[in-house]
Amino acid sequence: MGRQYNLAERILSGGKKPTIVIDEDHEFTINNSRSVAIMLDAISKDKDLGEFEQLDKMITTALGKEASDYLMEQDFPEPVYVDISKVIMASLANLSLEEVEEQSQTPRKRGKK
């Protein structure tokens, strides 16, 4: 008999969506589904969007309109929005924020040509 790989428990526990806590009154669910990951990838590759527009679209796509509206109303310093985007990316990769920050600071190794 062949080997059996049972992912049922992983799938069930993986169904819990990560959240991002902005302040003591605002916690938002991060949509880290495959379809959202595909949309975020498309947004990041869209050359017609400026950097700020990309960031706004990423936040709206992953956190929803209510969260996006709240965040934009707060008019946080720009680095806060960059941190929020890092949290979104961390949730997609199932990594900690620290791991994502570490990866973004490590230069990528180039493959052989």
Residue frames as qw, qx, qy, qz and C-alpha x, y, z in Angstrom:
[[0.000, 0.888, 0.459, 0.000, 0.00, 0.00, 0.00],
 [0.393, 0.551, -0.018, 0.736, 1.23, 3.47, -0.83],
 [0.273, -0.176, -0.453, 0.830, 1.97, 6.16, 1.69],
 [0.093, -0.798, -0.549, -0.229, -0.95, 8.30, 2.84],
 [0.233, 0.081, -0.207, 0.947, -0.54, 12.00, 3.54],
 [0.185, -0.723, -0.666, -0.003, -3.34, 13.37, 5.68],
 [0.203, 0.232, -0.044, 0.950, -3.70, 17.14, 5.55],
 [0.328, -0.678, -0.591, -0.289, -7.12, 17.29, 7.18],
 [0.508, -0.673, -0.328, 0.426, -5.85, 18.68, 10.51],
 [0.375, -0.189, 0.157, 0.894, -3.59, 21.21, 8.80],
 [0.022, -0.417, -0.528, -0.739, -6.40, 22.37, 6.55],
 [0.402, -0.737, -0.536, -0.092, -8.81, 22.73, 9.46],
 [0.496, -0.634, -0.165, 0.569, -6.32, 24.64, 11.62],
 [0.340, -0.024, 0.327, 0.881, -5.22, 26.66, 8.60],
 [0.009, -0.664, -0.621, -0.417, -8.77, 27.92, 8.19],
 [0.328, -0.808, -0.298, 0.389, -8.25, 30.44, 10.98],
 [0.421, 0.772, 0.082, 0.469, -7.48, 33.79, 9.39],
 [0.519, -0.126, -0.293, 0.793, -4.66, 35.90, 10.84],
 [0.081, -0.932, -0.350, -0.041, -5.46, 39.32, 12.25],
 [0.431, 0.312, -0.153, 0.832, -3.70, 42.63, 12.52],
 [0.336, -0.766, -0.456, 0.304, -4.16, 44.79, 15.62],
 [0.310, 0.652, 0.087, 0.686, -3.97, 48.50, 14.89],
 [0.123, -0.424, 0.410, -0.798, -4.96, 49.84, 18.29],
 [0.164, 0.013, 0.867, -0.470, -6.92, 48.61, 21.31],
 [0.548, 0.393, 0.404, -0.618, -10.23, 49.13, 19.49],
 [0.670, 0.592, -0.199, -0.401, -9.33, 47.97, 15.98],
 [0.438, -0.279, 0.835, 0.183, -8.36, 44.46, 14.97],
 [0.661, 0.483, -0.177, -0.546, -8.86, 43.38, 11.37],
 [0.859, 0.014, 0.508, 0.066, -8.85, 39.97, 9.73],
 [0.048, 0.583, -0.600, -0.546, -6.29, 39.48, 6.98],
 [0.891, 0.346, 0.155, -0.251, -7.65, 37.64, 3.97],
 [0.184, -0.603, 0.726, 0.276, -4.73, 35.37, 3.12],
 [0.833, 0.290, 0.450, -0.141, -6.62, 33.17, 0.66],
 [0.597, 0.009, 0.561, 0.573, -5.03, 32.04, -2.58],
 [0.316, 0.750, 0.467, 0.345, -7.28, 34.30, -4.66],
 [0.181, -0.979, -0.005, 0.091, -6.20, 37.35, -2.65],
 [0.597, -0.476, 0.428, 0.483, -2.55, 36.31, -2.96],
 [0.532, 0.351, 0.562, 0.528, -2.99, 36.20, -6.75],
 [0.101, 0.926, 0.303, 0.201, -4.64, 39.64, -6.74],
 [0.404, -0.860, 0.158, 0.268, -1.86, 41.10, -4.56],
 [0.637, -0.149, 0.508, 0.561, 0.73, 39.68, -6.93],
 [0.382, 0.632, 0.494, 0.459, -1.04, 41.34, -9.87],
 [0.140, -0.981, -0.135, -0.001, -1.23, 44.66, -7.98],
 [0.543, -0.663, 0.303, 0.416, 2.50, 44.55, -7.20],
 [0.547, 0.014, 0.585, 0.598, 3.31, 43.96, -10.89],
 [0.295, 0.828, 0.463, 0.111, 0.96, 46.64, -12.26],
 [0.497, -0.002, 0.086, 0.863, 3.27, 49.24, -13.81],
 [0.041, -0.630, -0.367, -0.683, 0.36, 51.69, -14.22],
 [0.553, -0.782, -0.282, -0.058, 0.03, 52.07, -10.44],
 [0.130, 0.735, -0.434, 0.504, 2.27, 54.32, -8.39],
 [0.352, 0.131, -0.811, 0.448, 3.84, 53.10, -5.16],
 [0.260, -0.005, 0.512, -0.819, 1.21, 54.71, -2.93],
 [0.712, 0.112, -0.186, -0.667, -1.65, 53.49, -5.10],
 [0.637, 0.140, -0.758, -0.018, -0.25, 49.95, -4.97],
 [0.132, 0.073, -0.765, 0.626, 0.00, 50.12, -1.20],
 [0.476, 0.050, 0.258, -0.839, -3.58, 51.39, -0.86],
 [0.763, 0.139, -0.402, -0.487, -4.91, 48.66, -3.16],
 [0.490, 0.148, -0.833, 0.212, -2.98, 45.97, -1.32],
 [0.096, -0.023, 0.664, -0.741, -4.38, 47.07, 2.03],
 [0.623, 0.117, 0.056, -0.772, -7.96, 47.24, 0.69],
 [0.714, 0.189, -0.605, -0.299, -7.65, 43.84, -0.99],
 [0.476, 0.087, -0.819, 0.308, -6.22, 42.03, 2.03],
 [0.060, -0.127, -0.665, 0.733, -8.02, 43.82, 4.87],
 [0.051, 0.669, 0.737, 0.084, -11.25, 45.01, 3.27],
 [0.107, 0.672, 0.226, 0.698, -12.78, 48.43, 2.69],
 [0.521, -0.821, -0.191, -0.139, -13.74, 49.10, 6.31],
 [0.756, -0.437, 0.048, 0.486, -10.17, 48.52, 7.51],
 [0.515, 0.286, 0.246, 0.770, -8.72, 50.49, 4.62],
 [0.091, -0.807, -0.258, -0.523, -11.04, 53.44, 5.26],
 [0.631, -0.765, -0.095, 0.090, -10.14, 53.45, 8.96],
 [0.746, -0.218, 0.136, 0.615, -6.40, 53.27, 8.26],
 [0.366, 0.461, 0.269, 0.762, -6.54, 56.08, 5.71],
 [0.289, -0.869, -0.251, -0.313, -8.57, 58.28, 8.11],
 [0.716, -0.612, -0.063, 0.330, -5.79, 57.95, 10.69],
 [0.391, 0.880, -0.182, 0.197, -3.26, 59.52, 8.33],
 [0.813, -0.478, 0.185, 0.278, -0.39, 57.57, 9.92],
 [0.048, -0.739, 0.539, 0.402, 3.19, 58.27, 8.83],
 [0.715, 0.450, -0.416, -0.337, 4.00, 56.37, 5.62],
 [0.187, 0.376, -0.896, 0.145, 6.30, 53.81, 7.33],
 [0.512, 0.012, 0.674, -0.533, 3.25, 52.53, 9.26],
 [0.791, 0.416, 0.025, -0.448, 1.49, 51.67, 5.99],
 [0.486, 0.529, -0.693, -0.050, 4.65, 49.93, 4.79],
 [0.164, -0.244, 0.874, -0.386, 4.66, 47.90, 8.03],
 [0.705, 0.211, 0.402, -0.545, 1.02, 46.98, 7.44],
 [0.744, 0.502, -0.329, -0.294, 1.92, 45.73, 3.96],
 [0.223, 0.453, -0.847, 0.167, 4.76, 43.67, 5.48],
 [0.461, -0.055, 0.731, -0.501, 2.29, 42.11, 7.93],
 [0.793, 0.385, 0.067, -0.468, 0.03, 41.22, 5.00],
 [0.592, 0.537, -0.594, -0.091, 2.93, 39.60, 3.16],
 [0.080, -0.347, 0.865, -0.353, 3.97, 37.74, 6.31],
 [0.659, 0.092, 0.530, -0.526, 0.46, 36.33, 6.69],
 [0.783, 0.475, -0.209, -0.344, 0.49, 35.11, 3.07],
 [0.532, 0.482, -0.686, 0.122, 3.78, 33.28, 3.61],
 [0.839, -0.480, -0.248, -0.070, 2.87, 32.10, 7.13],
 [0.608, 0.191, -0.351, 0.686, 5.94, 33.88, 8.50],
 [0.342, -0.717, -0.357, 0.491, 6.48, 36.26, 11.38],
 [0.200, 0.979, 0.041, 0.006, 6.88, 39.97, 10.70],
 [0.393, -0.753, 0.466, 0.249, 10.49, 39.69, 11.84],
 [0.678, 0.009, 0.650, 0.343, 11.19, 36.96, 9.27],
 [0.478, 0.764, 0.379, 0.210, 9.74, 39.08, 6.47],
 [0.051, -0.984, 0.154, 0.071, 11.75, 42.11, 7.55],
 [0.569, -0.502, 0.576, 0.304, 14.89, 39.99, 7.70],
 [0.661, 0.310, 0.599, 0.329, 14.26, 38.66, 4.19],
 [0.328, 0.909, 0.225, 0.124, 13.68, 42.14, 2.81],
 [0.201, -0.914, 0.327, 0.128, 17.05, 43.29, 4.18],
 [0.654, -0.273, 0.635, 0.307, 18.98, 40.28, 2.88],
 [0.335, 0.556, -0.445, -0.616, 20.14, 40.77, -0.69],
 [0.928, 0.209, 0.219, -0.215, 18.87, 38.08, -3.00],
 [0.456, -0.380, 0.692, 0.412, 21.44, 35.73, -4.41],
 [0.583, 0.553, -0.265, -0.533, 21.54, 35.60, -8.16],
 [0.916, 0.051, 0.398, 0.010, 21.49, 32.30, -9.93],
 [0.462, -0.254, 0.589, 0.612, 23.97, 31.21, -12.56],
 [0.469, 0.636, -0.078, -0.608, 23.53, 32.69, -16.00]]
